[in-house]
Amino acid sequence: QVQLVESGGGLVQPGGSLRLSCVGVGFSFRDLIMRWYRQAPGKGRELVASISPTGDRIIYADSVKGRFTISRDNAKNTLYLQMNSLKPDDTAVYYCYTVISSWGQGTRVTVSS
């Protein structure tokens, strides 16, 4: 069964950092493009970052460039999102996703003082 399990969210002050993780189970993680999406309250889901199977091609949304870093460890079937200089506008539920999966529960990030 294909499953993605996100973790690492929480409450953080503006300017702070968080590291999200996503473990993939039941599929060949190393062969697929992996993505992070987010959905802010009252808004649609948006793509945050994407990483190729070998990590050599990475794409970021303009809103997170220079602040967020996507990475992966194929030996651990794990996707990461390092988030620095967080802003209140980054408040959202964050989801990892790949083409053969369904949406998981996500992990909630709240940026507030």
Residue pairs with C-beta under 8 A, 6 or more apart in sequence:
1 25
1 26
2 24
2 25
2 26
2 27
2 100
2 101
2 102
3 24
3 25
3 26
3 101
3 104
4 22
4 23
4 24
4 25
4 95
4 96
4 97
4 98
4 101
4 104
5 22
5 23
5 25
5 104
6 20
6 21
6 22
6 94
6 95
6 96
6 104
6 105
6 106
6 107
7 20
7 21
7 22
7 23
7 107
8 18
8 19
8 20
8 21
8 107
9 18
9 20
9 93
9 94
9 106
9 107
9 108
9 109
9 110
10 18
10 108
10 109
10 110
11 110
11 112
12 18
12 86
12 109
12 110
12 111
13 111
13 112
13 113
14 86
14 87
14 88
14 111
14 112
14 113
15 85
15 86
16 86
16 111
17 82
17 83
17 84
17 85
17 86
18 83
18 86
18 109
19 80
19 81
19 82
19 83
20 36
20 80
20 81
20 83
20 94
20 96
20 107
20 109
21 78
21 79
21 80
22 34
22 36
22 78
22 79
22 80
22 81
22 96
23 76
23 77
23 78
24 34
24 77
24 78
24 79
24 96
24 98
24 101
25 77
27 98
27 100
27 101
29 74
29 77
30 53
30 74
30 77
31 53
32 53
32 98
32 99
32 100
33 50
33 51
33 52
33 53
33 98
33 99
34 50
34 51
34 70
34 72
34 79
34 96
34 97
34 98
35 47
35 48
35 49
35 50
35 51
35 96
35 97
35 98
36 47
36 48
36 49
36 50
36 70
36 79
36 81
36 94
36 95
36 96
36 97
37 45
37 46
37 47
37 48
37 94
37 95
37 96
37 97
38 45
38 46
38 48
38 90
38 92
38 93
38 94
38 95
38 109
39 45
39 46
39 92
39 93
39 95
39 106
40 89
40 91
40 92
41 91
41 92
43 92
45 95
46 61
47 59
47 61
48 60
48 61
48 64
48 68
48 70
48 81
48 94
49 58
49 59
49 60
49 61
49 64
49 68
49 70
49 81
50 58
50 59
50 70
51 57
51 58
51 70
51 71
51 72
51 79
52 58
53 74
55 71
55 72
58 70
60 68
60 70
63 89
64 83
64 90
67 83
67 84
67 85
67 86
68 81
68 82
68 83
68 84
69 80
69 81
69 82
69 84
70 79
70 80
70 81
70 82
71 79
71 80
71 82
72 78
72 79
72 80
73 80
79 96
81 94
83 90
83 109
86 109
86 111
87 111
88 111
88 112
89 111
90 109
90 111
91 109
91 110
91 111
91 112
92 108
92 109
93 106
93 107
93 108
93 109
94 106
94 107
94 108
94 109
95 103
95 104
95 106
96 104
97 103
